[in-house]
């Protein structure tokens, strides 16, 4: 083996220098393809560690040449843009094989496919198989039974989150700050494991980031230009519990066993969603003997071997869904639903008859249903999501169910306002919590507690009234010039008034009242039309926006309130009377007692309101 032509994989792992250490080669000639140098240069420019490792190996070969151990030359053509674009299809490997054939040398490679192709072309091959020794990652030393995540960053001390969902502490692990070189060695160790360990997967590789799943550890690596410094974050679930440890009611367990086919599991980050999903997945698989699969990116759920975990096929969850529709599992866990495409895939698979369990980030129980309601037809929501489980502090806090009915939405009174309504009810008590319906061209998610809430203020407007005013205003503004002053006020559940300049009243009413009748029919309440100057002045207090500058506090009441007198109140208590400027502003000099009083009130959470004086 006098003439050796290494490919990129052999250079990166240092195969030549390792062979020189183990075998007695008599001054071999090493011909490095220019295609290899080009590929290593590209990887190094992209801050990829394998590029730097390969260049260091070439430098080491130069040192061996200076010592008289071998001869190094560089030959062959540099790859074109076409070759680089189709490198994964083997174009650059083909250039390296052509050089090995023309130089009548031995191709040195760590790539099995490259070795087999070269053999089939009659090219002598030395396949250098790097032996991988299974050992824990160095970052694992920071994990104990209570550690949820470890955070390493250059020039920063190592830190970790410890505890359980809802009871998490952020701790400094030691006082030694990590250098770039130290973190770079950890990154290379993690990437080497991803290439050799069958249980470690490179889930995502983009310019500036890697995401690796190594058994139970999900490791995210960020480096410039994506981040301003090299950073490694490793996350691991701290709890692996059974469903019976959640102490669910028998009623809910019965629903999970028999009726729940479209389940959304929601909660804020760190609330314990993944832990609950793992418990419910194991329950379906082991207790109910169901076929369960998962769709994950990255695959970080800790599940028994009976449950197959799928990643995006060719980078697309749509392709994964196509395969799963052929496999026809009883239940599929989709972790996590974030983008429109995720919700659409979830809906398509559920409507195809597959039981679906989706994981969604949410801060309120209704948020998960609301997010899917904005992306699918209203009428199919109960078919897609029948059960929504909200997790907080590692416990099941709320369980909602969805039902379709036709009724007058809560807060509306006229019978001709009846429409299809999705009712969202508390599963355990049956109490109506939310209603989802269309109003005009909008999809409304109504909080029933707000609609039925009591308020002693006579000027209080319900959520339904505000939505009605907004919809009427939108329709009226389509019929008048953009600059025309228009206002709408709902005065009762059955009637609203439109206030516009006198010259536009005929446009709104239309010939023989036809146009106003069309608006009334689409909105569902009677409408009156009056000249805007005759609209009664509302004396209801409204909240004031306050702008802080270096010299002043500016109370902004709006341009419509320019040149008018107002009483300013703090939490309903009188503070001062002032006249607004042309722009509707009241300016108070900073440093005086009055401005200090307002700032103190804001810091205490009090509302600053204004009431117009007659």
Secondary structure, DSSP 8 states (H G I E B T S, - for coil): --EEEE-HHHHHTTHHHHHHHHS--SS-EEEEEHHHHHHHHHHHHTT-HHHHHHHHHHHHHHHHHHTTS-EEEEES----HHHHHTGGGTHHHHHHHHHHHHTT-EEEES-HHHHHHHHHTT--EEE----------GGGGG--TTEEEEEEEBTSEEEEEEEETTEEEEEEEEEEEB-HHHHHHHHHHHHHHHHH-TTEEEEEEETTEEEEEETTEEEEEE-TTTSSS-EEEEE-------GGGG---HHHHHHHHHT--EEEEEE-TTSSHHHHHHHHHHIIIIIS---EEEEESS------TTSEEE--BTTBHHHHHHHHHHHT-SEEEEEEE-SHHHHHHHHHHHHTT-EEEEEEE-SSHHHHHHHHHTTS-GGGHHHH-SEEEEEETTEEEEEEEEEEEEE--TT---GGG-EEEEEEEETTT--EEEEEEEETTEEEEEEHHHHS-----TT---HHHHHHHHHHHHHHHTTS-TTS-EEEEEEETTEEEEEE-GGGHHHHH-GGGHHHHHHHHHH-SEEEEEEGGGS------EE-EEEE-SSEEEEE--GGGTT-EEEEEETTEEEEEEE--TTSEEEEETTSHHHHHHHHHHHTT--EEEEE--
